[in-house]
Amino acid sequence: MNSSNGALEIFWDVIPYVSLAMMIVGLVWRYRYDKFGWTTRSSQLYESRLLRIGSPLFHYGIIVVFLGHIIGLVIPESWTHAIGISESVYHWVALSAGGIAGLATLVGVSILIYRRRRTGPVFIATTWNDKWMYVLLVATLVAGLSTTVIGMTPSGRAPDANYRATVSPWFRDFWSLQPDGSLMAAAPVQFQVHVAIALVLFAIWPLTRLVHVFSAPVWYLFRPYIVYRSRSAAKEGHLLGSDPQRRGWTRDAPARW
Protein backbone atom coordinates (compact mmCIF):
# COMPACT_ATOMS: atom_id res chain seq x y z
CA MET A 1 0.00 0.00 0.00
CA ASN A 2 1.58 3.28 -1.08
CA SER A 3 1.29 6.51 0.88
CA SER A 4 -1.40 8.05 -1.34
CA ASN A 5 -3.69 5.04 -1.01
CA GLY A 6 -3.03 4.95 2.73
CA ALA A 7 -4.03 8.61 3.09
CA LEU A 8 -7.19 7.98 1.06
CA GLU A 9 -8.15 5.03 3.24
CA ILE A 10 -7.64 7.07 6.42
CA PHE A 11 -9.69 9.88 4.90
CA TRP A 12 -12.63 7.59 4.15
CA ASP A 13 -12.33 5.96 7.58
CA VAL A 14 -12.36 9.22 9.57
CA ILE A 15 -13.77 12.22 7.70
CA PRO A 16 -17.31 10.81 7.21
CA TYR A 17 -17.67 10.46 10.99
CA VAL A 18 -16.42 14.04 11.45
CA SER A 19 -19.03 15.25 8.97
CA LEU A 20 -21.78 13.26 10.68
CA ALA A 21 -20.75 14.55 14.13
CA MET A 22 -20.75 18.16 12.91
CA MET A 23 -24.20 17.66 11.44
CA ILE A 24 -25.67 16.11 14.60
CA VAL A 25 -24.09 18.61 17.00
CA GLY A 26 -25.10 21.50 14.76
CA LEU A 27 -28.70 20.33 14.53
CA VAL A 28 -28.95 19.92 18.30
CA TRP A 29 -27.45 23.36 18.89
CA ARG A 30 -29.70 24.96 16.26
CA TYR A 31 -32.79 23.37 17.76
CA ARG A 32 -31.94 24.44 21.28
CA TYR A 33 -30.80 28.00 20.62
CA ASP A 34 -32.38 28.99 17.31
CA LYS A 35 -35.85 27.45 17.19
CA PHE A 36 -37.35 30.55 15.59
CA GLY A 37 -34.73 30.34 12.85
CA TRP A 38 -35.58 26.69 12.15
CA THR A 39 -37.45 27.55 9.01
CA THR A 40 -37.19 27.74 5.23
CA ARG A 41 -37.76 31.51 5.40
CA SER A 42 -40.41 31.20 2.72
CA SER A 43 -40.30 33.87 0.02
CA GLN A 44 -43.53 32.92 -1.76
CA LEU A 45 -44.97 36.31 -0.85
CA TYR A 46 -42.43 38.06 -3.09
CA GLU A 47 -42.64 35.76 -6.14
CA SER A 48 -44.74 32.67 -6.83
CA ARG A 49 -44.72 32.01 -10.60
CA LEU A 50 -41.21 30.55 -10.82
CA LEU A 51 -41.59 29.01 -7.38
CA ARG A 52 -44.57 26.95 -8.58
CA ILE A 53 -42.36 25.44 -11.29
CA GLY A 54 -38.99 25.07 -9.59
CA SER A 55 -40.08 23.91 -6.15
CA PRO A 56 -42.03 20.77 -7.23
CA LEU A 57 -39.30 19.80 -9.70
CA PHE A 58 -36.64 20.09 -7.02
CA HIS A 59 -38.50 18.52 -4.11
CA TYR A 60 -40.08 15.59 -5.95
CA GLY A 61 -36.85 14.97 -7.83
CA ILE A 62 -34.72 14.99 -4.68
CA ILE A 63 -37.09 12.53 -2.98
CA VAL A 64 -36.67 10.06 -5.86
CA VAL A 65 -32.90 10.63 -5.83
CA PHE A 66 -32.78 10.00 -2.08
CA LEU A 67 -34.82 6.79 -2.35
CA GLY A 68 -32.61 5.64 -5.22
CA HIS A 69 -29.51 6.19 -3.10
CA ILE A 70 -31.02 4.23 -0.21
CA ILE A 71 -31.92 1.30 -2.49
CA GLY A 72 -28.53 1.30 -4.20
CA LEU A 73 -26.47 1.65 -1.02
CA VAL A 74 -28.43 -0.41 1.49
CA ILE A 75 -29.63 -3.40 -0.56
CA PRO A 76 -26.72 -5.80 -1.22
CA GLU A 77 -26.01 -7.04 -4.71
CA SER A 78 -26.67 -10.64 -3.64
CA TRP A 79 -30.27 -9.79 -2.69
CA THR A 80 -31.22 -8.57 -6.15
CA HIS A 81 -29.50 -11.59 -7.70
CA ALA A 82 -31.51 -13.87 -5.40
CA ILE A 83 -34.82 -12.57 -6.76
CA GLY A 84 -33.71 -12.96 -10.37
CA ILE A 85 -32.69 -9.39 -11.24
CA SER A 86 -29.51 -9.41 -13.28
CA GLU A 87 -26.87 -6.77 -12.67
CA SER A 88 -27.25 -5.27 -16.15
CA VAL A 89 -31.02 -4.89 -15.75
CA TYR A 90 -30.60 -3.42 -12.27
CA HIS A 91 -28.07 -0.86 -13.48
CA TRP A 92 -30.04 0.24 -16.51
CA VAL A 93 -33.23 0.72 -14.47
CA ALA A 94 -31.41 2.46 -11.63
CA LEU A 95 -29.33 4.71 -13.87
CA SER A 96 -32.26 5.62 -16.15
CA ALA A 97 -34.60 6.48 -13.25
CA GLY A 98 -31.78 8.18 -11.38
CA GLY A 99 -30.80 10.19 -14.43
CA ILE A 100 -34.34 11.47 -14.97
CA ALA A 101 -34.81 12.31 -11.28
CA GLY A 102 -31.38 13.92 -11.03
CA LEU A 103 -31.99 16.05 -14.12
CA ALA A 104 -35.38 17.17 -12.79
CA THR A 105 -33.77 18.08 -9.47
CA LEU A 106 -30.99 20.04 -11.17
CA VAL A 107 -33.46 21.93 -13.38
CA GLY A 108 -35.62 22.68 -10.34
CA VAL A 109 -32.77 24.05 -8.22
CA SER A 110 -31.52 26.06 -11.22
CA ILE A 111 -34.93 27.74 -11.49
CA LEU A 112 -34.92 28.45 -7.77
CA ILE A 113 -31.44 29.98 -7.93
CA TYR A 114 -32.41 32.10 -10.95
CA ARG A 115 -35.53 33.25 -9.09
CA ARG A 116 -33.51 34.08 -5.98
CA ARG A 117 -30.99 36.09 -7.98
CA ARG A 118 -33.47 37.98 -10.17
CA THR A 119 -36.13 38.78 -7.56
CA GLY A 120 -34.91 41.71 -5.47
CA PRO A 121 -36.59 40.99 -2.10
CA VAL A 122 -35.73 37.29 -2.36
CA PHE A 123 -32.09 38.06 -3.13
CA ILE A 124 -31.86 40.48 -0.21
CA ALA A 125 -33.15 37.76 2.13
CA THR A 126 -30.47 35.32 0.94
CA THR A 127 -27.67 34.80 3.47
CA TRP A 128 -24.08 33.78 2.78
CA ASN A 129 -24.85 30.40 4.33
CA ASP A 130 -27.61 29.96 1.76
CA LYS A 131 -25.24 30.85 -1.08
CA TRP A 132 -22.69 28.28 0.03
CA MET A 133 -25.49 25.77 0.44
CA TYR A 134 -26.64 26.31 -3.14
CA VAL A 135 -23.08 25.97 -4.46
CA LEU A 136 -22.52 22.68 -2.65
CA LEU A 137 -25.98 21.39 -3.48
CA VAL A 138 -25.53 22.03 -7.20
CA ALA A 139 -22.00 20.59 -7.10
CA THR A 140 -23.30 17.43 -5.43
CA LEU A 141 -26.05 17.07 -8.03
CA VAL A 142 -23.68 17.64 -10.96
CA ALA A 143 -21.16 15.15 -9.56
CA GLY A 144 -23.93 12.61 -9.03
CA LEU A 145 -25.27 13.09 -12.55
CA SER A 146 -21.76 12.64 -13.92
CA THR A 147 -21.56 9.23 -12.28
CA THR A 148 -24.92 8.39 -13.86
CA VAL A 149 -23.80 9.48 -17.34
CA ILE A 150 -20.52 7.59 -17.02
CA GLY A 151 -22.40 4.55 -15.77
CA MET A 152 -24.56 4.56 -18.91
CA THR A 153 -21.53 4.43 -21.22
CA PRO A 154 -19.83 1.16 -22.18
CA SER A 155 -16.68 2.12 -20.26
CA GLY A 156 -18.76 2.95 -17.20
CA ARG A 157 -20.09 -0.59 -17.10
CA ALA A 158 -16.63 -1.95 -16.38
CA PRO A 159 -16.30 -4.00 -13.17
CA ASP A 160 -14.24 -1.30 -11.41
CA ALA A 161 -17.10 1.20 -11.94
CA ASN A 162 -19.64 -0.98 -10.12
CA TYR A 163 -20.46 1.11 -7.05
CA ARG A 164 -22.30 -1.83 -5.50
CA ALA A 165 -18.96 -3.57 -5.06
CA THR A 166 -17.17 -0.59 -3.50
CA VAL A 167 -19.30 2.36 -2.35
CA SER A 168 -22.27 0.32 -1.12
CA PRO A 169 -20.27 -2.05 1.15
CA TRP A 170 -18.32 0.92 2.50
CA PHE A 171 -21.59 2.72 3.27
CA ARG A 172 -23.03 -0.26 5.15
CA ASP A 173 -19.78 -0.81 7.06
CA PHE A 174 -19.78 2.87 8.00
CA TRP A 175 -23.07 2.51 9.89
CA SER A 176 -21.87 -0.67 11.60
CA LEU A 177 -18.86 1.33 12.89
CA GLN A 178 -16.46 -0.90 10.97
CA PRO A 179 -15.47 1.31 8.03
CA ASP A 180 -13.21 -0.04 5.33
CA GLY A 181 -11.64 2.94 3.62
CA SER A 182 -9.93 0.72 1.07
CA LEU A 183 -13.32 0.14 -0.59
CA MET A 184 -13.87 3.84 -1.25
CA ALA A 185 -10.22 4.29 -2.19
CA ALA A 186 -10.75 1.63 -4.88
CA ALA A 187 -13.91 3.32 -6.22
CA PRO A 188 -13.72 5.46 -9.39
CA VAL A 189 -12.74 9.11 -8.91
CA GLN A 190 -16.19 10.44 -9.87
CA PHE A 191 -17.80 8.50 -6.99
CA GLN A 192 -15.20 9.77 -4.54
CA VAL A 193 -15.75 13.37 -5.64
CA HIS A 194 -19.52 12.98 -5.35
CA VAL A 195 -19.33 11.60 -1.82
CA ALA A 196 -16.67 14.13 -0.70
CA ILE A 197 -18.80 17.10 -1.77
CA ALA A 198 -21.83 15.55 -0.08
CA LEU A 199 -19.85 15.23 3.18
CA VAL A 200 -19.09 18.97 3.12
CA LEU A 201 -22.76 19.68 2.46
CA PHE A 202 -23.81 17.53 5.43
CA ALA A 203 -21.29 19.31 7.68
CA ILE A 204 -22.78 22.77 6.96
CA TRP A 205 -26.36 21.49 6.86
CA PRO A 206 -27.34 22.89 10.31
CA LEU A 207 -26.22 26.38 9.28
CA THR A 208 -28.61 26.60 6.34
CA ARG A 209 -32.32 26.53 5.55
CA LEU A 210 -31.94 22.80 4.84
CA VAL A 211 -32.74 22.13 8.51
CA HIS A 212 -36.43 22.13 7.53
CA VAL A 213 -35.86 18.62 6.13
CA PHE A 214 -35.96 17.38 9.73
CA SER A 215 -39.19 19.19 10.55
CA ALA A 216 -42.56 17.48 10.66
CA PRO A 217 -45.87 19.11 11.68
CA VAL A 218 -46.53 16.45 14.33
CA TRP A 219 -47.84 18.92 16.90
CA TYR A 220 -50.57 20.03 14.51
CA LEU A 221 -52.28 16.73 15.32
CA PHE A 222 -52.55 17.66 19.00
CA ARG A 223 -53.06 21.41 19.05
CA PRO A 224 -56.46 22.76 20.15
CA TYR A 225 -59.09 23.83 17.68
CA ILE A 226 -59.02 27.37 16.35
CA VAL A 227 -62.43 29.04 16.28
CA TYR A 228 -63.05 31.40 13.39
CA ARG A 229 -65.96 33.88 13.41
CA SER A 230 -67.38 35.61 10.40
CA ARG A 231 -67.20 39.35 9.94
CA SER A 232 -70.98 39.56 9.64
CA ALA A 233 -71.26 39.34 13.42
CA ALA A 234 -68.93 42.31 13.80
CA LYS A 235 -70.93 44.31 11.27
CA GLU A 236 -74.07 43.73 13.34
CA GLY A 237 -72.41 45.30 16.35
CA HIS A 238 -71.23 42.10 18.08
CA LEU A 239 -67.78 41.93 19.49
CA LEU A 240 -65.86 38.84 18.52
CA GLY A 241 -66.28 36.23 21.22
CA SER A 242 -68.68 38.23 23.40
CA ASP A 243 -72.16 39.75 23.58
CA PRO A 244 -72.64 43.42 22.72
CA GLN A 245 -71.88 45.65 25.69
CA ARG A 246 -74.47 48.37 26.19
CA ARG A 247 -75.00 50.76 29.02
CA GLY A 248 -78.16 50.42 31.09
CA TRP A 249 -81.03 47.92 30.76
CA THR A 250 -81.55 45.58 27.84
CA ARG A 251 -84.68 43.65 27.00
CA ASP A 252 -82.97 40.24 26.71
CA ALA A 253 -80.35 40.56 29.39
CA PRO A 254 -80.72 40.59 33.18
CA ALA A 255 -79.90 43.69 35.11
CA ARG A 256 -76.28 44.06 36.23
CA TRP A 257 -75.98 45.21 39.77
N, C-alpha and C positions, 0 to 999 in steps of 0.2 A: 504494500500500500504506500503510494507516494504521499508527499506532504499535502499536495492540493486536494487529493481525494480524502485524506484524513481530516483536513479543515472543513471540507464539505459535509462529511459525516457528523462531525461535532456540531456544525451549524444546524443540521436537520435534527439532531438529537436534543438541542438546547433551546434554540431561538423560538420554535413554536410554543414551548411552554412559557417563555417570557412574554410572548404576544398574548397568549391566553390569560396569563396572570394580570397583565396590564388591562386587558378588557374587563375582567371580573372585578378587579379593584376599582377601576374607573366607574363601572356601572353602579357599584355599591356606593361609592362616594357621591356620584351624581344624584342617586336616588335619595340619599340622606340629606344632602345639603343644597340641592338644586331641583326640588320637585316641581316648582313652577316653571322651570326651564325645560322640563322633560316633555317636549312637545315638538311637533314638526314646524311650528311657527307658520301656519297656513297662510298663503298669500292669494287665495282664491278671490278675495275681495278686490284685489287690484287688477287681476286678469284671469279670465276663465276659459276663453276660446282655445288657446293652445294647451292649457292645463287639461281640458277634457280629452285631448288627443294623446298627449305625452304621458300623462299619469297612468291610464289603463295599460298602455303598451309597456311601460316600464314595470309596473307592479305585477301584472299577470305574467309577463315574460320572466321576471326574476323569480317568481314562485316556481315556474316550470324548470328554470335553470337550477334552482336549489334542490328540487325533488330529483332532478336528473343526477346531480352530484351525490346526493344521498344514496340513490340506487347504485350508481357506478362505484362508489367508494366503500359502501357497507356490505353489499351482497357479494360474496366470493365468486370467483369464476367457476368453481366446481359446482355451485348451486344451479347456475343457469345451464351448465352442461347436463346436470342430472335430470332436468325437466325437458331435455331435448332441444335446447336453443343453442345452435352452433355459434362459435365466436364471431364468424363473419356476419351472420344475421344480427347478432346482438350489437356489433359495432355500427353497422349501417343504420339500424333503427335509432340507436342512441345518438350517433353523430348527426343524423338528419334532423331528429326532433330537437337536439341540443343546438344545432345550427340555426334553426328557425326561431327558437325561443331566445337564443343569444342575440340574434340580429334584431328581433323585436325589442328586446331590452335596450340594446345600444341605440336604436332609433328613438325610443321613448326618452331615454336620458338625454340624448342630443337635443330633442325638442324642449325638454325642461331647462337645459342649460341656455339654449337660445332665448327662451322666454325670460329667464332670470337676468340675462345680460341686456335684453332689449327693452324690458319693462322697467321704467325708472324706479318706482317704489319697491318693486321686488328686488332690484339690484342693490338698492340702498340697504335693504334688510338682510343682505347676504354677508355673513361673517367670513373672516379668513379661514376659520375651521371648516366652514361649508365649502369654500373654494378648494382647499386641500382634499376634502372628502370627495368632491366631484372629480378631481384629477386622478385620485387613486381608484375611484370606482370605475371610471372610463378605462384606465390602464388595465385594471383587472379584467374587465369585459373584453377588451381588445386582445389581451394575452390569452384569455380563454377561447375566444373565437379563432385565434391563430392555431391553437392546438386542434380545434375541430376541423379547420381547413386542411391542415397537414395530415390529420387522421383520415381524411377522405381521399387523399392522393395515394397512388400505389406505393410510394416510398414510405408514407406514413403508416402503412399497414405492415411494416416490418416488425419482427418480434420484439426488437428493442424499443419500439414505440407503443407497446401495449401497456397502457397505464394500469391495467388490472393486475399486472405482474410486478409492478414497482410501487406506484403511488398508492394504490388501494391497500396493499398489505401494510405499508408504512403508516397510513392513516388509521387503520384498525389497531396496529401495535401502539400508536401514539396514545389512544384512549385507554389501553390496557396498561399504560405506564411502562411499557417495554419497547421503546422506540428503536428502530433499526435504521440509522441514518444512511447506511450503505445502499438501501433500497432507493431512497430519493436521489442519492448521489449517482446512481446508475440510470436514473430516468432521463429522458431527453431534455435538452436545455429549455425548450419552450414550456414544459410542465414545471420545471424548477422556477422559471421566471414568473409564471402564473401564480404559483403557490406563494412565492416570496412577496409579491406585491399584495396578495390577499392578507398575508400576515401583518404587513404594515397597516393595511386598512382596518383590520380587527383591533390593532393596538390603539388607534386613534378613534375608534368607534364611539366610546363614551363622550368624546368631546364634540360630537356632531349631532345633527338632527336625526341621525340614524338610530338613536336610542328608542325612537317610537316603535321600532320593530318588536321590542320586548314589552310593549304595552298592550293590554287587553281590557276592554270595558266590562270587567267582571262585576264591579260594584254597581253597575247600572241595574243588575238583576235584583239587588237588594235595597236600593234607595227608595224612600217613600214616594208616594204619588205626588204629582204636581197638579194643583187645581188651577185651571184657566177659566176666567170669567169673560164674557163678551162685553164689548163696549156699550152695548145697548142699555145695560143696567146703569152705567155711568151717565149716559145721556138722559135717563129718566130721573136723575137726581140721587141715585143710590151710590153710596161709597162702596168701593170694592171690599167685600168681606164683612160688611156691617149694614145695619139698617140706617136709613136717613136720620140724622140728628136734627131735631127741630126744638126750638125753645117753646116752653109752655105745654098745654094739653094737646093730645092727639086723639082722634076718635078710636083708633085701633090699638092704642098702646096704653098701659096702665100709668097712673100718675107716678112721677118720681119724687119722692120726698127727700 
